Amino acid sequence: MSARPTPRRSRPGAPPVRRTARPRLAVLATALVAVLTPALGACATDAASVGGGGAGGNGTLKWTSSYFPAHWDPVVSGSGAQFRQLALVYASLTRTDETGKAVPDLAESWEYNEKGDQVTFHLRPGLKFSDGEPVDGAAVKDAVERAKKQKNSALFGDLTSIQSVDASGLDAVLHLTQVDHQIPQLLGQRVLQIASPKAAAAPEKLDQNPVGAGPFTITQLVPGTKAVLKKNPTYWDAKNIHIDNVELTAAPDASTVVNGLQTGVYNFADIKPSQADAAKKAGLDVFVQPGFNAANISLNVNKAPFDNEKVVDAVRHAVNRQEFVDKLTFGYGSVTNQPFPKGYVAYDPESENTHPYDPAKAQQLLAEAGHKPGDLKLNLVIPAEDPQAEIVQSQLAKVGISVTIKIDKNWSTPFFAKDLAFSLYGTTGRDSAAQTLTAHFGPNGPLNLSSPYQPSGFEAAIAKVRQTPLDAADYPKVLQAATRAGLESKALVFTYSSPNLIAKSKSISGLPKNPAHIDWTGVTISAN
């Protein structure tokens, strides 16, 4: 999903409170175990050998993706699904491990002041961008300021907790507008991929000629179509990158992807649930990657008829979530009424079934709101044909609401301007649970179609989350209370969640199981 006071220092002489990359967030790690356990599909036969190297596994990754970046400036590209492709080129202050915890990337450690409104990141020594410029505190400062101020930035709404940045050698000191212990979790690959300040001085050039400090560097780029990359020998963890070359292409028609994997045109592809069975039958590995994907029906309570709470509740009870799962996920998804998967630390069990499917109750609520069957007519505005829309149309028809599906290719403009009354949205989530919550339920949340509306009690609940260190014993309880407060919102009806699916040749070894991220650390490509 894309988003859209003076600094205070610790008191003189007070020792800093360490929040480093040493073992931490044990509670978070434990809570994630149940949900973040992907599996590799078992296959009987090997796919054609593709891009193989020698015994060392230094081959070519041939990745076709439906999320090929339209922009390679990370500030412009934002934090949607394409961040996985940009992570080939760019590194970040932190990254996410298999438990969903923030761990070192360009920063080797970090620490908060005693109050929690200032955090200092210590960068690894001797690092350089691919243009030879140093990776230092000044580069972090430049990245934050561009993300906050560049006119076409898609990230400014994600960084409201950062007031300013001071740079001193390899240190970047972030002065915050509020106590916020979510910052290390936030500033990973999704939100602050760091570009060379020298290259970023001309953002329009950076957008099609990316310069980062990630595991690979661009050698050829055909905008919107293809990118060729080679291993970056100066990447801080280059010793654990065993892929020499990458050929990234924009995915063709979905029906041809599996055939391309079989014939060796590709050896790695993100696929839809409808393709998974064919990929397995073709002898490919299907990697079920855990994620934070969740679909919702978005309502605008500032516009009729959703300014009537009974109509909103009628829609909630008219939704049969299981139908979405059965028809759209091919056995890979699950029903949900919140933006987090079950087992994740932010998932609130108390809110699990607050508005169960009950079409009779939906009809009763509509009658109480003064609507007779068939007299309520709604336009559901979406950007392209979507089977979700047809399910919504059918389910609401059963309770007496007539829905007309309207396709607007420029849908994003009225959606993010909050001009629509009724729409659909799907999010890939965030590594910071607080950011996910504020994006959906906050008064300025980009995914809150009803801005500036927010549910009562949410502001205080999310402030408490930010004030609570992630390794505090009561962090899960505090976070779940914020989720509960957010779900009081009348603006969103969540329907189902689905993992990310990837089909790959057996020549590619297993990937780290980092939620929502694709991590090439330790991955090899064999000749057979």
Disulfide bonds with the S-S distance in Angstrom:
none
